[in-house]
Amino acid sequence: MPEAGVAIVGAGVAGAAAAIRLAERGVPVDLYEAVPEPRPIGAGLLLQPTGQRVLAAMGLLDEALALGTRVDRLFGDTPSGRAVLDMSYRRFHPEAYGLGIQRGALMGMLWRRLRELGVRWHCGAAAQGFEQDADGVTLRLAHREPARHAALILANGSFSRLREGMRVAQHGRPFPWGAVWTVLPAPPGFPQIELRQRFRSASQMIGLMPVGKAHAEDAERGINLFWSLPLAELDGWQERTGLDRLKQQMATLFPEVSPLLTGLRDSTQLREARYADVWMSRWHDGRVLAIGDCAHGMSPQLGQGANMALIDAHELACEAAGDWPGVFERYSRRRRAHLRFYGQASKRLTPMFQSHAVVAPWLRDRFFGWGGRLPYIHQQSIATLAGVKTGWLWGRLKL
Ligand SMILES: Cc1cc2nc3c(=O)[nH]c(=O)nc-3n(C[C@H](O)[C@H](O)[C@H](O)COP(=O)(O)OP(=O)(O)OC[C@H]3O[C@@H](n4cnc5c(N)ncnc54)[C@H](O)[C@@H]3O)c2cc1C
């Protein structure tokens, strides 16, 4: 076990999971979260077999399976019926599946485990900056005394400004597209086993994913609705487009969504999502480490962000022995191939799904639609989705 305690900034998936895994190993943890009263909210997530392994190691997988919904297949097509994506987890492994889960349900489980482990959790504590020296790190907090810790883990999301305090080459570029999303009650008979997408080129995209219950007492199982929008249209969409026109656009692109849309009555039900591509030459700087979206934010098209955050937490705890700079350096080395592969894959593949490009979606239709019928290409595509790849040609993550 490393000397003295660690501060973690951000109680999202990455920060909460890292706090749990380190506390399980006996590391004293202080978790600082800017929001005064965090509530279990957020978009529906598809957790891959790798992320599920981490939940199993925390003893939370059975509960997650009861709350969420098994997703066996991803299917996407165009209005003319041309299949663009058709991937089945079973072809990756006979017992593999994705787990559609509401972020709120996942956070509820993680936060409960934090409390059970006695992690000191400081809410309404926004970190503003830090200084490190040979013995530790001083964390500056808004409206509070500075806090001194042996090490600092930054897990405060893609738009972190704290990351800039790390002496590491880096960039965080806002992605030119975002989305509106909501979770709606599944109408009777609505398909509950596949993630369904419909594309018009790459400029229009609707995604539907079963995500189960918000909490154990919830009687309804939900469907996550995702509608892609360029940032210029996302800003002020209520005034410019309005809910009725947006619903009309959704139903025109994908008429089967109509029964679900009866549950969408108010524009406040739709939440906006913006994301950023974050790149760092390494993820550690002495006694400071970046994890989760803060370290490697990417678009949600590959369904990997929360998954990666869970893996980061798990791999960090595996290295948590000895002095902190050594722990963080070993962690960076251990995560390198996996994070590099998914960073590159996200950069190359996202324009095929969210852009005004012409060539990229054309290639997508040929590669995933036609090429996807070839066993090798299907295998590589589903292994990428499952979150296990560490290189374009070979290399598998061992958890
Ligand atoms: C629409 C959408 C769909 C997605 N779908 C999927 C999917 O299917 N599968 C998947 O794996 N991932 C998906 N993701 C990505 C996933 O949600 C993120 O990758 C994941 O939640 C990142 O977790 P995080 O803990 O790194 O960051 P965040 O969840 O952003 O958490 C950061 C935390 O830090 C806190 N914070 C920020 N600044 C400070 C500060 N200065 N001081 C203290 N606290 C601070 C914030 O309040 C927040 O609680 C999706 C994302 C979106 C937007």
The ligand as an SDF file (V2000), in Angstrom:
LIG
                    3D

 53 58  0  0  0  0  0  0  0  0999 V2000
  -25.0630   11.0840  -24.4070 C   0  0  0  0  0  0  0  0  0  0  0  0
  -23.9580   10.2350  -23.8970 C   0  0  0  0  0  0  0  0  0  0  0  0
  -23.9910    8.8550  -24.0930 C   0  0  0  0  0  0  0  0  0  0  0  0
  -22.9480    8.0540  -23.5930 C   0  0  0  0  0  0  0  0  0  0  0  0
  -23.0010    6.6960  -23.8100 N   0  0  0  0  0  0  0  0  0  0  0  0
  -22.0380    5.9140  -23.3020 C   0  0  0  0  0  0  0  0  0  0  0  0
  -22.0840    4.4940  -23.4340 C   0  0  0  0  0  0  0  0  0  0  0  0
  -23.0060    3.9480  -24.0550 O   0  0  0  0  0  0  0  0  0  0  0  0
  -21.1080    3.7250  -22.8630 N   0  0  0  0  0  0  0  0  0  0  0  0
  -20.0860    4.2980  -22.1630 C   0  0  0  0  0  0  0  0  0  0  0  0
  -19.2200    3.5520  -21.6380 O   0  0  0  0  0  0  0  0  0  0  0  0
  -19.9800    5.6400  -22.0340 N   0  0  0  0  0  0  0  0  0  0  0  0
  -20.9240    6.4610  -22.5870 C   0  0  0  0  0  0  0  0  0  0  0  0
  -20.8460    7.8070  -22.4300 N   0  0  0  0  0  0  0  0  0  0  0  0
  -19.6520    8.3850  -21.8110 C   0  0  0  0  0  0  0  0  0  0  0  0
  -19.7180    8.3430  -20.2930 C   0  0  0  0  0  0  0  0  0  0  0  0
  -20.8890    8.9220  -19.8110 O   0  0  0  0  0  0  0  0  0  0  0  0
  -18.5020    9.1020  -19.7580 C   0  0  0  0  0  0  0  0  0  0  0  0
  -17.3400    8.6690  -20.4310 O   0  0  0  0  0  0  0  0  0  0  0  0
  -18.3010    8.8300  -18.2940 C   0  0  0  0  0  0  0  0  0  0  0  0
  -19.4570    9.1820  -17.5660 O   0  0  0  0  0  0  0  0  0  0  0  0
  -17.1070    9.6480  -17.7910 C   0  0  0  0  0  0  0  0  0  0  0  0
  -17.0230    9.5790  -16.4170 O   0  0  0  0  0  0  0  0  0  0  0  0
  -16.0070   10.5070  -15.6270 P   0  0  0  0  0  0  0  0  0  0  0  0
  -16.1690   10.1250  -14.2040 O   0  0  0  0  0  0  0  0  0  0  0  0
  -14.6550   10.4370  -16.2320 O   0  0  0  0  0  0  0  0  0  0  0  0
  -16.4960   12.0130  -15.8670 O   0  0  0  0  0  0  0  0  0  0  0  0
  -17.8690   12.7150  -15.4870 P   0  0  0  0  0  0  0  0  0  0  0  0
  -18.9960   11.7680  -15.5080 O   0  0  0  0  0  0  0  0  0  0  0  0
  -17.9320   13.9430  -16.3450 O   0  0  0  0  0  0  0  0  0  0  0  0
  -17.6780   13.1570  -13.9560 O   0  0  0  0  0  0  0  0  0  0  0  0
  -16.8840   14.2540  -13.5710 C   0  0  0  0  0  0  0  0  0  0  0  0
  -17.2930   14.6860  -12.1600 C   0  0  0  0  0  0  0  0  0  0  0  0
  -16.3870   15.7060  -11.7290 O   0  0  0  0  0  0  0  0  0  0  0  0
  -17.1130   16.7460  -11.1130 C   0  0  0  0  0  0  0  0  0  0  0  0
  -16.3030   17.9750  -11.2250 N   0  0  0  0  0  0  0  0  0  0  0  0
  -16.0660   18.6980  -12.3440 C   0  0  0  0  0  0  0  0  0  0  0  0
  -15.2260   19.7170  -12.0780 N   0  0  0  0  0  0  0  0  0  0  0  0
  -14.9230   19.6330  -10.7520 C   0  0  0  0  0  0  0  0  0  0  0  0
  -14.0860   20.3970   -9.8750 C   0  0  0  0  0  0  0  0  0  0  0  0
  -13.3990   21.4610  -10.3170 N   0  0  0  0  0  0  0  0  0  0  0  0
  -14.0220   20.0420   -8.5600 N   0  0  0  0  0  0  0  0  0  0  0  0
  -14.7080   18.9590   -8.0890 C   0  0  0  0  0  0  0  0  0  0  0  0
  -15.5130   18.2110   -8.8790 N   0  0  0  0  0  0  0  0  0  0  0  0
  -15.6130   18.5210  -10.1990 C   0  0  0  0  0  0  0  0  0  0  0  0
  -18.4290   16.7920  -11.9000 C   0  0  0  0  0  0  0  0  0  0  0  0
  -19.4620   17.4460  -11.1720 O   0  0  0  0  0  0  0  0  0  0  0  0
  -18.6860   15.2990  -12.0960 C   0  0  0  0  0  0  0  0  0  0  0  0
  -19.3970   14.7370  -11.0190 O   0  0  0  0  0  0  0  0  0  0  0  0
  -21.8680    8.6410  -22.9040 C   0  0  0  0  0  0  0  0  0  0  0  0
  -21.8270   10.0330  -22.7080 C   0  0  0  0  0  0  0  0  0  0  0  0
  -22.8590   10.8270  -23.2070 C   0  0  0  0  0  0  0  0  0  0  0  0
  -22.7930   12.3200  -22.9680 C   0  0  0  0  0  0  0  0  0  0  0  0
  1  2  1  0
  2  3  1  0
  2 52  2  0
  3  4  2  0
  4  5  1  0
  4 50  1  0
  5  6  2  0
  6  7  1  0
  6 13  1  0
  7  8  2  0
  7  9  1  0
  9 10  1  0
 10 11  2  0
 10 12  1  0
 12 13  2  0
 13 14  1  0
 14 15  1  0
 14 50  1  0
 15 16  1  0
 16 17  1  0
 16 18  1  0
 18 19  1  0
 18 20  1  0
 20 21  1  0
 20 22  1  0
 22 23  1  0
 23 24  1  0
 24 25  2  0
 24 26  1  0
 24 27  1  0
 27 28  1  0
 28 29  2  0
 28 30  1  0
 28 31  1  0
 31 32  1  0
 32 33  1  0
 33 34  1  0
 33 48  1  0
 34 35  1  0
 35 36  1  0
 35 46  1  0
 36 37  1  0
 36 45  1  0
 37 38  2  0
 38 39  1  0
 39 40  1  0
 39 45  2  0
 40 41  1  0
 40 42  2  0
 42 43  1  0
 43 44  2  0
 44 45  1  0
 46 47  1  0
 46 48  1  0
 48 49  1  0
 50 51  2  0
 51 52  1  0
 52 53  1  0
M  END
$$$$
